[in-house]
Amino acid sequence: MNETMDSAKAEAFAGRMMFLLNEAFLGILVSIGHQTKLFDVMRELPAATSAAIATAAGLQERYVREWLGGMVVGRIVLYDPGAQTYWLPAEHAAFLTRAAGANNFAFFTQYLRLASSVEGDVLRAFREGGGVAYDKYPDFQRLQGEESARLYDGLLLPAILPMAVGLGQRLEAGLDVIDLGTGQGHAVNVMARAFPKSRFLGLDFSAGGIQAARAEASSWQLANARFEVADTTATLPGQFDLVTAFDVIHDLAKPQVVLANIARALKPGGVFLMMDMAASSRLEENLTHPAGPMMYAASVMHCMTVSLAQEGEGLGAMWGEQTAQDYLRKAGFADVQVHHLEGDPMHAFYVAQV
Ligand SMILES: C[S@@+](CC[C@H](N)C(=O)[O-])C[C@H]1O[C@@H](n2cnc3c(N)ncnc32)[C@H](O)[C@@H]1O
């Protein structure tokens, strides 16, 4: 028993915990709303009854009505008790629907399901060590692919590549490019389509990811994009003008080995473009990170544990910019510039040269 406990602070914290419970469960309902397309349907409807909404969405009315109850008390959907109609305000639809594009926060709540599905395995790792292997996350490549496509479609060509001065012109002239941990390869395909004189290779040890990458390249009829299933810990297959790693290095079992391989595989004047999580390596500086708890949770439930599952370093998503710069320098990069995208608190971009 703590005699000096401040009862006002304790009461405030209890209120915060109640808030947390409500918001956490609301997140599950928001994920359901995204996956059933209920938000998209409601965006198109005027104030409507649960029956009308269920019919428009092709769903069971009883489930839709209970879900709407949660949405109303969660202050996401408005309710007219007289008419018993529900309405999604435009200001909320702007952050909940597929039409919202990169602003669709409902998309991210699907990661709650991914995290919950491995909770038992992560608990075991807390007790026994080790980690949770990639094959325990069957939905990961699809979700990650969808998430990152939203970034690459809008910003890769106009905002991310120009962080390396002159890179766009050099890509137009023709470069050899390799993308490590390419996932579903969308970044490679977007670049290959824009720069037909450059040659692109995407590597990932996820066969499912590579299959999706090849399918997209073939549907876009890209002759300059190749994809291979490979472990990036091995020496890179050749010399390259540009090496990219988007949201990959902190997940690796052996990030220092891979960074040194990259430095060795760059042709003279070559560039390494690394996208990773924006964070400080000092915990106390992450108190104001707008997605701090979410990122540490993502790290425990995925990024850190997939690395530890391979007896890896377990860097974690929040290794931070100071450590990243330190790793890059130790790998042989003498020139490291760090960039951020305006309005994107999640990512840091490193343009590194040996
Ligand atoms: C967070 S995902 C990012 C995927 C992709 N770059 C994107 O932006 O959508 C990290 C990727 O790294 C891959 N990966 C992790 N370790 C790897 C390794 N040692 N060799 C090859 N791929 C690896 C995973 O399979 C996964 O596709």
The ligand as an SDF file (V2000), in Angstrom:
LIG
                    3D

 27 29  0  0  0  0  0  0  0  0999 V2000
    8.2620   -3.8710  -43.2730 C   0  0  0  0  0  0  0  0  0  0  0  0
    8.4480   -4.7830  -44.7160 S   0  0  0  0  0  0  0  0  0  0  0  0
    8.7120   -3.5600  -45.9770 C   0  0  0  0  0  0  0  0  0  0  0  0
    8.4190   -4.0710  -47.3520 C   0  0  0  0  0  0  0  0  0  0  0  0
    8.5850   -3.0560  -48.4830 C   0  0  0  0  0  0  0  0  0  0  0  0
    9.9310   -2.5220  -48.5640 N   0  0  0  0  0  0  0  0  0  0  0  0
    7.5790   -1.9480  -48.3640 C   0  0  0  0  0  0  0  0  0  0  0  0
    7.9890   -0.8040  -48.1590 O   0  0  0  0  0  0  0  0  0  0  0  0
    6.3880   -2.2260  -48.4760 O   0  0  0  0  0  0  0  0  0  0  0  0
   10.0660   -5.4950  -44.5000 C   0  0  0  0  0  0  0  0  0  0  0  0
   10.3970   -6.5270  -45.5510 C   0  0  0  0  0  0  0  0  0  0  0  0
   11.7280   -7.0050  -45.3480 O   0  0  0  0  0  0  0  0  0  0  0  0
   11.7610   -8.3760  -45.6690 C   0  0  0  0  0  0  0  0  0  0  0  0
   12.9520   -8.9560  -45.0290 N   0  0  0  0  0  0  0  0  0  0  0  0
   13.2810   -8.9250  -43.7200 C   0  0  0  0  0  0  0  0  0  0  0  0
   14.4520   -9.5380  -43.5270 N   0  0  0  0  0  0  0  0  0  0  0  0
   14.8870   -9.9550  -44.7450 C   0  0  0  0  0  0  0  0  0  0  0  0
   16.0520  -10.6400  -45.1960 C   0  0  0  0  0  0  0  0  0  0  0  0
   17.0160  -11.0120  -44.3490 N   0  0  0  0  0  0  0  0  0  0  0  0
   16.1510  -10.9100  -46.5140 N   0  0  0  0  0  0  0  0  0  0  0  0
   15.1850  -10.5400  -47.3930 C   0  0  0  0  0  0  0  0  0  0  0  0
   14.0690   -9.8780  -47.0190 N   0  0  0  0  0  0  0  0  0  0  0  0
   13.9310   -9.5870  -45.7110 C   0  0  0  0  0  0  0  0  0  0  0  0
   10.4340   -8.9070  -45.1540 C   0  0  0  0  0  0  0  0  0  0  0  0
   10.0660  -10.1300  -45.7570 O   0  0  0  0  0  0  0  0  0  0  0  0
    9.4890   -7.7530  -45.5280 C   0  0  0  0  0  0  0  0  0  0  0  0
    8.9220   -7.9350  -46.7900 O   0  0  0  0  0  0  0  0  0  0  0  0
  1  2  1  0
  2  3  1  0
  2 10  1  0
  3  4  1  0
  4  5  1  0
  5  6  1  0
  5  7  1  0
  7  8  2  0
  7  9  1  0
 10 11  1  0
 11 12  1  0
 11 26  1  0
 12 13  1  0
 13 14  1  0
 13 24  1  0
 14 15  1  0
 14 23  1  0
 15 16  2  0
 16 17  1  0
 17 18  1  0
 17 23  2  0
 18 19  1  0
 18 20  2  0
 20 21  1  0
 21 22  2  0
 22 23  1  0
 24 25  1  0
 24 26  1  0
 26 27  1  0
M  CHG  2   2   1   9  -1
M  END
$$$$
